[in-house]
Amino acid sequence: MNYLFTAIEMHPDKGFGITAESYFRSAEHLRENKFEHYEITQQAEMPQNFLYRHSIELYLKSLIIIFHKELQINYPNESFESDTPEILIDGKLKKLYTIHYIDKLYEYWLNFLLLPNIEILNEIASKGDWREVEEISILFPVISKYDQDSSYFRYPITKNSPLDNEKYTMQKFKSSSIDDFVKEVQEQKTINNKPTFTLLIVDGNNNITDGYKHIRNTLVEVRDALQKVAHYFYCIHTMTRITLCKGF
C-alpha cells in the first residue's frame, strides 16, 4: 500500500487513483453522517451522488493508465508511457484526461484492457481477481441514462432537462381540486412510509392555487447503482495497486 504515502508525482497513474479514493471516502462520509435538518433539505443527496460518480470516473482513468503501463500496451498513436494519452472512443481519438463519459471509459477498460488480457494478468498478478462482474456492467446504463458526462448531480439544470425534474425533492402536485390534493398527500405518505411535508398555496378566498410535496427519496435506483459501482472500483483499484503495481 505504498501508494497511500508516496507523492503523487511518483504514482504510475498521475494520482488519479488516490484522488478517486478521496472522493469515494468523502461520499461515504456524507452518506453515513447526515447533517442537521438533512431530511428537509432540498437536493440533500446530490453532493454524495456527485462524489460517488466522480470517483468512478477517476478510478477508471487510473486503471486505464495503469493497465497500459504495466501490460506495456501502447496507445493508438503514442507509447504506453505517454503523459498525454489518447484513446479510441467510438472510433475517434480522444484525450483521456478530457473524457467524462464513464460508460465509454468503462467499455474501453473492460473490452480493450481487461478481458483480452486476463491470461496475462492471472500470470503476472495471480492474487488478483481479474474478471468482469456482470452486475457492474448492468449498472452502468442505469447511471449513464441520467449522468453520462458528470453534470447531472452538479447542477440543478442540465442539457438533460427532461430528466432534471426527477432529481428535485420538492415537486409540484398535479391535482386541480382539494379532493385530489388530499388523495395525493395520502399516496405520498403511503409511498414514503415516513413523515413528509406539503406546501399548499391559497388565494385571497382560501382556494388552493398550487401545491408542492417533498419527495424523501428520489432516483433511488441511480443512487444505489452509484454506491455499488463506486465501491466496486474502490476495491478493484486497491487490488490492482497491490497485485499489479506491487503496492505502488
N, C-alpha and C positions, 0 to 999 in steps of 0.2 A: 504493500500500500504506500510505496514511496511517493507516488504522485500527489498524495494528500498534503505533503510537507515540502515539496520542491517548488521552485519558482516556475511561473508559467512559461517563461522562455525555454525551459528545459523539457516541457511536455511535448510529446510527439504529435499531439492534436491541436497545438496552438492554444490550449487552455479551454477549448470548447467543453470538454467533459467535466472539468472541475467547476466551471461556471454553471453548467447544467445542473450539477448537484446542488448548488446554492439555490437555484430557482426551485428545484424539486423540494428541498427541505423547507424553504420558505412557504411553499404551498401546503406542505404537510402541517406546518405550524399554524397557519391560518385555519385549516380545516379542523384541527384539534383544539384550538383555543379561540372561542368566539368572543368578540369584543362586546362591550356594553351596548345594549339595545340592538344587537345583531338581528334578532328576529323581525324587527320592524324597519330595518334599514333597507332602502331600495338598492337593488343590484348588489347585495352583500356577497354573493358567491362569485361575482365576476372577477375580482382580483385573483382568487385562488385558481379559478379556471384558466385565466391567462398565464399564471405562473406554471401550472402543470403543462399547458400547451407549449409554452416557450421552452421548457426543459426538454420536451420531446424533440423539438427542432434542434436544439444544441447537442443533445445526445446523438442524434442521427448524423450530424455533421462531424462530430468527434469520431464516431465509428467508421464513417466513410474514409476519413483521413487515415485513421489507424490501419484499417484493412488494406488500403492501398500501400501504405509504407511497409507494414510487417509482412505482407504477402508479395511485396515488390511488383505490384500491378501498376503499370504506367497509366496515366490519364490519357485521353484520346490524342492530345497534341503536346503533352508535357510529361516529364519524369514523375514518378511516384513521390519524389522529394520536393515537388514544386510548392512554393509558398503561396501561389495564387492559382489553385487548381480550378479547372473547368470540367464539368461532367455532362454527359448526354442526357437531356430531358426531352422526351417526345421528339427525339431525332435532332435536337438542336443543342449546341454547346452553350452552357450557362455557367457563370461564375458561381462556384459553390457557396461562397460567403453571402451572396445576394439572393439565394433561393429560399423562399419562405413556405413553399407548398410542402407540407410534411408528408402528404400521401406520395408525392413524387420522390421525395428523399427516401422514404421507406421502400418504395418499389425499386429504386436504384440499389440501395444497400442490400436488400433481400435477393433480388434477381441477378444482380451483376457481381456482388461480392460474397454474400453468404452462401447461397445454395450451390453455385458452381464450384465452391472451394471447400466444401465440408470435409472431404477426404484429407486434404492438406491440413486443415485446421485440427482435425482429430489426431493427426500425426505430430504436429509441432506444438499443439496446445491440448493435449489429451484430457486434461482435467476439466475442460470447458464443455458445456452442453450446446453444441452447435447444430441447431435445428430450427426450423420455422415453427412458431407457435400459432396454430390456426386461429385461435380466439383473438389474438392481437391483429392479425391480418383482417379479420372480420370487423374489428372495431374502428379501423382507420377511416372507412367510408362514413361511419356514424359521426366522427369528429369533423371530417373534411366537408361534409354537407353544410355545416354551419361556419366552420373556421378553417378554411384551407390556407389562408395567407396571413394569419396572426393578427387580424384586425377585429374580429367579431367580439372578443371579450376585452378589447382595449378601449373601444369607443361605443357610445350609445347608439350611433347611427353609422352604417357602413354601406358599401355598394351592394351588399346582400340584403337590401331593405325589406323584401317580402318576408324574411325570416327574423328581422330585428325584433319585431313585436313579441316573439316567443320568449325572449330573454327578460322582458320587462316584468318586474314583480308587482307593479300596480297597473292593472288592466281595466279598461272601460267595460262596464256592463253592456250587454246587448239588448237588454229589456227596454220596453217602452211604457209599461204600466206598473203600478205598485204591486200587483199580484205577481207579475213576472219577476220583479226585483226581489221580492220575498223568496220566491222559488229558487232564484239563482244563488241568493245568500245561503239558503239551506243546502243546496247542492254543493256549494263551495265548502261549507263546514263538514259535510259528509266526506268529500274527497280528501281534505287535509287531515281529518280526524284530530285536529288540534285547533286551539283558539286562533281566530284570524280577525281582521278588522275591515270595515267597509266605510267608504265616504259617500254620502248622498248629498247632492246639491239641490236646493229648492229655490223657487222663485218667491216673489212677494206674497203670493197666495198659498204658500206652502205646498206647491205642486213640485214633485220631483222632476228635475230637468236633466240630471246626469247622475251617474253613479260609478264608483271605482272600487275594485276589490283587490285585496292583497293576496298574491299567489305565493305561498310559502316556499314551494319548490318548483322551479322552472327548469326545463331541459334536464331532467334527472338522468335520462339515458346518456346524454352527452357528458354530463358531469362525471358519471360513474366510468364512462369509457376513458375520459382523460386521466382519471386517477389510476385505472388499471394499466393503461399504456405507459404512462409516466413511470409507474413503479416497475413495470417490466424492463424499461430501458435503463432505469437506475440499476437494476440487477445485472442486465446484460453488459452494461458499461463497466461495472465493477468487475465482473467475471473476465471481461476482455483485458482490462488493465492488469489483472493478477496473472492470468494464464498466457495471454499472447504478448503482453508488453513486459512481462517479468516484474510486475509491480510498479512500473513507471508509466 
